[in-house]
Amino acid sequence: MFKRILRIFIIVLVLALLVVVVGGIVGFNFLRDNGIKQYFASMKPPAATVSTTIAKPSAWTPGVEAIGTVKAVRGVDLTVETTGIVKDILFHA
């Protein structure tokens, strides 16, 4: 009688341990996947590096006047390196 109760207790203990281990593995994978999704969802693209040069006056060659549509082939995201407010844009076209 004692051996039978001990055997049932061991079987229940092993099944409970198996449920805890499998549940832990599934829970870990679920939390890891959600963490990865949140990380990539909040990740901002890196700022594009640009180079600058000093503008100098030069002779302008007039172009041909035309009517049409222009579509950019490439675009950029501009960011500032210092904080502040832009007061003037010293550019004339």
C-alpha positions as CSV (number, residue, x, y, z in Angstrom):
1,M,0.0,0.0,0.0
2,F,2.8,2.4,0.9
3,K,4.6,1.7,-2.4
4,R,1.5,2.4,-4.4
5,I,1.0,5.8,-2.7
6,L,4.7,6.6,-3.1
7,R,4.5,5.7,-6.8
8,I,1.4,7.9,-7.4
9,F,3.1,10.8,-5.5
10,I,6.2,10.5,-7.6
11,I,4.1,10.4,-10.8
12,V,2.1,13.5,-9.8
13,L,5.4,15.3,-8.7
14,V,7.0,14.5,-12.1
15,L,4.0,15.6,-14.0
16,A,3.8,18.9,-12.0
17,L,7.5,19.4,-12.6
18,L,7.1,18.8,-16.3
19,V,4.2,21.3,-16.5
20,V,6.3,23.9,-14.7
21,V,9.3,23.4,-17.0
22,V,7.2,23.4,-20.2
23,G,5.2,26.5,-18.9
24,G,8.5,28.2,-18.2
25,I,9.9,27.6,-21.6
26,V,6.7,28.8,-23.3
27,G,6.4,31.8,-21.1
28,F,10.1,32.7,-21.7
29,N,9.7,32.5,-25.4
30,F,6.5,34.6,-25.3
31,L,8.1,37.3,-23.2
32,R,11.3,37.3,-25.3
33,D,9.3,37.7,-28.6
34,N,7.2,40.5,-27.1
35,G,10.4,42.2,-25.9
36,I,12.0,42.0,-29.3
37,K,8.8,43.4,-31.0
38,Q,8.7,46.3,-28.6
39,Y,12.5,47.0,-29.1
40,F,12.2,47.2,-32.9
41,A,8.9,49.1,-32.7
42,S,10.4,51.9,-30.7
43,M,13.8,51.9,-32.5
44,K,14.3,55.1,-34.6
45,P,16.3,55.0,-37.8
46,P,19.8,56.4,-37.4
47,A,20.4,60.0,-38.5
48,A,21.9,60.3,-42.0
49,T,25.4,61.8,-42.1
50,V,25.8,64.8,-44.4
51,S,28.7,67.0,-45.3
52,T,28.5,70.8,-45.7
53,T,30.4,73.4,-47.6
54,I,30.6,77.2,-47.6
55,A,28.4,78.8,-50.3
56,K,30.2,81.2,-52.6
57,P,28.7,83.5,-55.2
58,S,29.2,82.5,-58.8
59,A,27.8,83.2,-62.2
60,W,24.5,81.7,-62.9
61,T,23.8,80.1,-66.3
62,P,20.0,80.5,-67.0
63,G,18.1,77.4,-67.8
64,V,15.2,76.6,-70.1
65,E,11.8,77.4,-68.8
66,A,9.5,74.4,-68.8
67,I,6.3,73.2,-67.1
68,G,6.2,69.7,-65.6
69,T,6.3,67.6,-62.5
70,V,9.4,66.7,-60.5
71,K,9.7,63.7,-58.3
72,A,12.7,63.2,-56.0
73,V,14.8,60.1,-56.6
74,R,16.4,60.2,-53.1
75,G,15.3,62.0,-49.9
76,V,17.0,62.8,-46.6
77,D,16.0,63.3,-43.0
78,L,17.6,66.4,-41.6
79,T,18.4,66.7,-37.9
80,V,20.1,69.5,-36.0
81,E,23.2,69.0,-33.9
82,T,22.5,71.8,-31.5
83,T,19.4,73.1,-29.9
84,G,17.8,76.4,-30.7
85,I,15.3,78.2,-32.9
86,V,15.9,79.0,-36.6
87,K,15.4,82.8,-36.9
88,D,16.6,83.4,-40.5
89,I,17.3,81.4,-43.6
90,L,19.8,83.3,-45.6
91,F,19.1,81.9,-49.0
92,H,17.6,83.4,-52.1
93,A,16.6,81.5,-55.2
